[in-house]
């Protein structure tokens, strides 16, 4: 059986690269400001890390602010700011190619310019979800 090779080669990327989200934890209730802590190891050359969120598993997603930069020991700390109406969020750590990272940068720039941030539905072979947590969103929660 021959399989096609995707832009990311997910099996290869996942095999070498590991990522995790230490907090928040699955099931936590969060408010509009969400502190996300985690890390990654063995990020392949030419690939980038992003935090994004989804409202529905497998649905559209929204990249958050900027590419993740790892500290010297492979950890990151970042904040997400959310103002949506969904009561559930799936926060994901994504591994993407340089081209997808550039697309995310352009999308954020356009959103900043217009105030319009439509959800993205990139091809499933253009990213790998390294880690994901499902959170309960309460806009009045102070986090």
Backbone bond lengths (Angstrom), bond angles and torsions (degrees), N, CA, C in turn:
res aa  C-N    CA-C-N  psi(-1)  N-CA   C-N-CA  omega(-1)  CA-C   N-CA-C  phi
1 X - - - 1.449 - - 1.524 108.20 -
2 X 1.310 116.44 127.11 1.454 121.64 178.32 1.521 108.83 -103.45
3 X 1.313 115.91 134.26 1.464 119.23 177.55 1.506 109.03 -113.34
4 X 1.315 115.80 146.88 1.461 120.46 177.61 1.519 110.33 -70.91
5 X 1.295 116.68 151.62 1.456 121.10 177.69 1.517 107.97 -97.86
6 X 1.321 116.38 121.71 1.460 120.51 -179.99 1.516 109.62 -82.50
7 X 1.315 114.93 172.97 1.461 120.36 179.02 1.523 111.07 -59.23
8 X 1.328 117.28 -33.15 1.454 121.22 -176.25 1.507 113.82 -100.01
9 X 1.314 117.94 -16.73 1.453 121.59 -170.70 1.522 109.17 47.86
10 X 1.348 117.94 66.65 1.461 121.90 -172.40 1.516 114.82 -50.96
11 X 1.318 118.51 -42.42 1.463 119.33 -179.93 1.516 112.04 -59.70
12 X 1.328 115.75 -42.60 1.461 120.58 179.71 1.524 109.79 -67.98
13 X 1.330 116.59 -48.17 1.466 120.27 -177.62 1.528 110.67 -61.55
14 X 1.339 117.28 -45.06 1.447 119.61 -179.19 1.516 111.23 -67.03
15 X 1.326 117.20 -35.78 1.454 120.70 -178.88 1.517 112.29 -62.04
16 X 1.308 116.73 -37.28 1.455 121.16 -178.06 1.526 111.95 -92.57
17 X 1.306 116.46 -37.46 1.465 120.99 -172.52 1.529 109.99 -99.68
18 X 1.311 114.98 132.23 1.462 120.71 174.93 1.516 107.97 -120.78
19 X 1.314 116.81 142.24 1.453 121.30 176.25 1.511 109.40 -140.73
20 X 1.321 115.80 154.82 1.455 120.26 -179.18 1.519 111.09 -151.87
21 X 1.315 114.84 158.17 1.460 122.89 173.00 1.521 106.40 -118.10
22 X 1.336 117.19 114.58 1.470 122.55 179.38 1.522 111.82 -78.80
23 X 1.316 115.84 -37.44 1.465 120.00 176.75 1.517 108.26 -157.05
24 X 1.318 117.17 147.63 1.457 127.91 3.81 1.523 110.83 -69.60
25 X 1.322 115.23 166.19 1.457 121.78 179.62 1.521 110.57 -93.11
26 X 1.307 115.40 155.11 1.456 121.92 176.12 1.528 109.26 -51.30
27 X 1.334 116.92 129.10 1.463 121.69 177.95 1.515 115.50 90.76
28 X 1.349 118.04 -9.55 1.469 120.54 179.46 1.534 110.83 -63.00
29 X 1.336 115.50 150.70 1.460 121.40 172.51 1.520 107.66 -95.84
30 X 1.330 116.24 129.80 1.463 122.06 -177.76 1.523 109.70 -127.88
31 X 1.322 114.92 160.78 1.455 121.63 176.07 1.518 110.33 -107.30
32 X 1.345 116.18 -158.54 1.467 120.23 -175.71 1.533 114.97 -66.33
33 X 1.324 118.01 -23.82 1.468 121.43 179.00 1.523 107.29 -111.48
34 X 1.331 116.51 114.85 1.462 122.14 -172.91 1.529 109.19 -116.90
35 X 1.326 116.83 115.57 1.461 121.26 175.00 1.525 108.34 -81.51
36 X 1.330 116.56 126.33 1.462 121.12 179.61 1.523 107.87 -120.32
37 X 1.330 114.63 125.94 1.465 121.91 179.16 1.518 108.09 -124.59
38 X 1.307 116.42 138.34 1.458 119.60 179.51 1.509 110.10 -175.10
39 X 1.322 115.24 -156.11 1.448 118.66 -179.51 1.509 111.71 -170.36
40 X 1.321 114.27 178.05 1.461 121.52 178.27 1.526 108.27 -155.43
41 X 1.304 114.31 152.69 1.464 121.74 177.25 1.532 108.37 -132.40
42 X 1.311 115.26 149.09 1.460 122.96 173.14 1.531 113.31 57.46
43 X 1.335 116.21 47.26 1.465 120.49 175.53 1.532 107.36 -69.33
44 X 1.338 117.20 124.44 1.465 119.34 -177.94 1.533 111.72 -63.23
45 X 1.330 117.44 147.18 1.465 119.83 176.13 1.523 110.20 -55.51
46 X 1.341 115.86 142.44 1.454 120.87 178.37 1.518 114.24 79.59
47 X 1.322 117.92 6.44 1.464 121.94 178.29 1.523 109.46 -114.59
48 X 1.325 115.62 158.81 1.454 121.79 -175.12 1.514 109.90 -134.56
49 X 1.331 115.72 156.85 1.460 122.49 178.70 1.520 109.70 -109.54
50 X 1.321 115.53 137.08 1.455 121.89 177.25 1.518 109.29 -137.57
51 X 1.321 116.13 151.80 1.456 122.22 167.78 1.528 106.24 -100.40
52 X 1.322 115.88 136.50 1.462 121.60 176.55 1.521 107.28 -142.06
53 X 1.322 115.92 165.25 1.465 117.84 173.59 1.522 110.24 -132.67
54 X 1.308 113.58 154.68 1.465 123.37 175.91 1.511 108.02 -124.63
55 X 1.323 115.68 155.68 1.455 121.41 172.92 1.527 108.95 -94.95
56 X 1.331 116.57 -35.21 1.463 122.43 179.82 1.524 109.44 -124.60
57 X 1.346 117.28 140.08 1.474 118.68 176.35 1.524 109.52 -57.94
58 X 1.315 116.33 131.85 1.457 120.48 179.22 1.516 114.80 78.08
59 X 1.341 117.72 -0.77 1.456 121.28 -178.21 1.517 112.62 -89.24
60 X 1.328 114.85 -167.44 1.466 121.07 176.82 1.522 109.68 -61.31
61 X 1.336 116.05 155.30 1.460 118.23 174.45 1.509 111.96 -135.50
62 X 1.335 113.99 166.11 1.454 123.04 -176.68 1.516 108.79 -125.26
63 X 1.352 118.13 111.41 1.468 120.14 174.20 1.525 109.33 -63.96
64 X 1.311 115.98 151.15 1.462 120.93 -177.23 1.523 110.99 -110.03
65 X 1.304 115.27 121.68 1.465 127.89 170.15 1.515 118.66 47.09
66 X 1.325 118.86 -68.50 1.458 118.88 -174.59 1.518 109.85 -155.98
67 X 1.299 113.75 162.09 1.460 121.24 176.95 1.530 109.95 -54.90
68 X 1.325 116.49 146.36 1.465 121.87 178.22 1.520 108.87 -79.33
69 X 1.310 116.45 130.34 1.451 122.61 174.18 1.519 107.51 -108.97
70 X 1.316 115.78 124.69 1.458 120.02 -179.20 1.519 110.66 -82.49
71 X 1.337 115.58 141.24 1.462 121.06 172.72 1.535 107.54 -71.06
72 X 1.309 116.18 173.74 1.454 121.39 -173.87 1.530 113.10 -53.47
73 X 1.317 118.15 -36.84 1.466 120.27 -176.91 1.526 112.75 -93.72
74 X 1.337 117.36 13.38 1.451 120.48 174.01 1.518 115.55 88.61
75 X 1.337 117.34 17.66 1.462 120.71 -179.97 1.528 110.56 -109.32
76 X 1.338 115.69 161.05 1.456 120.24 174.26 1.524 109.56 -139.62
77 X 1.316 115.09 153.86 1.461 124.78 172.51 1.516 105.81 -134.43
78 X 1.320 116.48 128.85 1.456 120.10 178.64 1.519 109.27 -149.64
79 X 1.296 116.40 165.78 1.462 121.85 175.54 1.511 109.20 -120.11
80 X 1.319 115.58 138.63 1.453 122.32 172.39 1.517 106.91 -107.39
81 X 1.292 116.12 147.16 1.462 121.34 176.04 1.520 107.21 -121.17
82 X 1.315 115.73 122.31 1.453 121.61 -173.96 1.521 109.65 -123.05
83 X 1.328 116.20 139.44 1.463 119.37 175.61 1.522 111.02 -140.60
84 X 1.331 116.51 25.81 1.457 120.98 -179.53 1.519 112.16 -77.59
85 X 1.324 114.75 179.68 1.464 119.63 -176.88 1.522 113.06 -104.97
86 X 1.333 117.91 -3.22 1.456 120.24 -178.95 1.525 110.59 -74.63
87 X 1.311 116.81 147.21 1.465 121.01 178.40 1.522 111.83 -92.17
88 X 1.323 116.72 -1.70 1.461 120.81 179.46 1.523 108.82 -136.42
89 X 1.323 115.91 136.86 1.464 122.28 177.79 1.521 109.01 -130.77
90 X 1.310 115.57 141.51 1.455 121.09 171.42 1.521 106.21 -109.13
91 X 1.325 117.26 110.95 1.469 122.00 179.31 1.522 107.26 -95.30
92 X 1.339 115.40 128.34 1.460 121.42 -173.17 1.524 111.56 -125.20
93 X 1.323 115.27 145.49 1.456 122.51 168.14 1.523 105.78 -100.16
94 X 1.345 115.79 118.15 1.465 121.55 -175.39 1.518 111.64 -108.42
95 X 1.313 115.59 143.15 1.454 123.68 169.14 1.519 106.10 -106.08
96 X 1.339 117.45 122.37 1.464 121.37 -177.30 1.525 110.45 -132.40
97 X 1.328 114.40 162.33 1.460 120.48 175.25 1.534 109.31 -74.69
98 X 1.331 116.13 167.55 1.470 120.89 177.40 1.520 110.62 -60.81
99 X 1.339 118.10 -37.04 1.468 121.12 -179.43 1.526 110.62 -65.31
100 X 1.323 117.71 -42.75 1.469 120.88 178.92 1.528 109.96 -67.25
101 X 1.328 117.18 -39.12 1.462 121.02 177.10 1.528 110.55 -59.44
102 X 1.328 116.77 -42.61 1.465 121.00 177.68 1.532 110.45 -64.58
103 X 1.338 117.20 -38.61 1.467 120.63 176.29 1.526 110.44 -61.59
104 X 1.337 117.35 -42.91 1.466 121.03 178.69 1.528 110.36 -61.82
105 X 1.340 116.79 -42.62 1.471 120.72 178.25 1.535 110.63 -59.91
106 X 1.327 116.88 -44.59 1.471 120.87 179.31 1.525 110.58 -63.81
107 X 1.340 117.22 -41.65 1.462 122.42 179.68 1.535 110.28 -61.14
108 X 1.331 117.12 -43.76 1.471 121.07 178.90 1.520 110.24 -65.91
109 X 1.337 117.70 -41.95 1.460 120.93 177.76 1.520 112.18 -61.31
110 X 1.328 116.46 -43.82 1.470 120.88 178.77 1.530 110.17 -65.18
111 X 1.329 117.12 -41.33 1.459 120.85 177.96 1.520 111.72 -63.17
112 X 1.327 116.95 -40.81 1.470 120.86 177.86 1.525 110.70 -62.67
113 X 1.328 115.23 -37.89 1.462 120.35 -178.32 1.531 111.43 -72.35
114 X 1.336 117.22 -40.37 1.464 121.04 -172.23 1.526 114.27 -103.03
115 X 1.344 117.20 -18.57 1.460 120.43 -174.04 1.520 112.71 77.34
116 X 1.326 117.58 9.49 1.463 122.78 -178.13 1.529 108.92 -115.79
117 X 1.333 116.25 121.13 1.460 122.03 -178.34 1.525 109.63 -123.06
118 X 1.335 118.30 79.55 1.464 119.07 179.02 1.528 110.10 -68.26
119 X 1.315 116.81 147.65 1.457 120.22 177.51 1.517 111.28 -63.20
120 X 1.314 115.96 150.69 1.461 121.91 -179.67 1.520 109.89 -104.86
121 X 1.300 116.08 146.71 1.457 121.95 175.76 1.510 110.73 -129.99
122 X 1.332 118.05 63.04 1.464 119.27 -177.26 1.533 111.21 -64.27
123 X 1.292 114.88 158.88 1.451 121.73 177.72 1.532 109.62 -55.67
124 X 1.328 117.92 136.27 1.471 120.37 -178.98 1.522 113.39 -58.54
125 X 1.331 118.16 -22.17 1.465 118.17 179.20 1.523 112.59 -89.23
126 X 1.345 118.05 7.89 1.467 120.58 -179.55 1.530 112.13 -99.64
127 X 1.321 117.43 -1.45 1.465 120.48 179.05 1.524 109.68 -154.00
128 X 1.328 115.29 159.89 1.459 122.96 173.77 1.520 107.04 -126.75
129 X 1.332 117.33 129.93 1.461 121.44 174.41 1.533 106.71 -83.20
130 X 1.337 116.23 110.55 1.462 120.90 -179.65 1.522 111.66 -81.69
131 X 1.337 116.43 -32.32 1.463 121.35 -179.76 1.516 108.16 -157.04
132 X 1.332 116.10 151.27 1.455 120.77 -179.87 1.521 109.41 -152.03
133 X 1.333 116.05 141.52 1.463 121.20 173.00 1.523 108.42 -130.05
134 X 1.329 115.62 144.13 1.460 121.85 176.76 1.518 107.72 -99.72
135 X 1.335 116.69 122.84 1.459 122.46 -175.60 1.516 110.75 -118.65
136 X 1.320 115.45 149.49 1.460 121.69 172.59 1.535 105.97 -91.72
137 X 1.314 116.51 128.08 1.477 120.69 -176.98 1.518 109.64 -104.67
138 X 1.331 114.90 125.63 1.458 121.92 176.85 1.529 106.46 -129.41
139 X 1.349 118.43 107.11 1.463 120.53 -175.16 1.521 113.93 -58.94
140 X 1.330 118.45 -22.15 1.471 119.51 -179.61 1.524 112.32 -90.94
141 X 1.327 117.49 -2.93 1.477 121.96 178.72 1.523 109.03 -72.26
142 X 1.304 116.69 135.96 1.466 121.48 177.77 1.516 107.92 -98.92
143 X 1.349 116.95 103.22 1.470 119.83 -179.56 1.492 110.99 -119.23
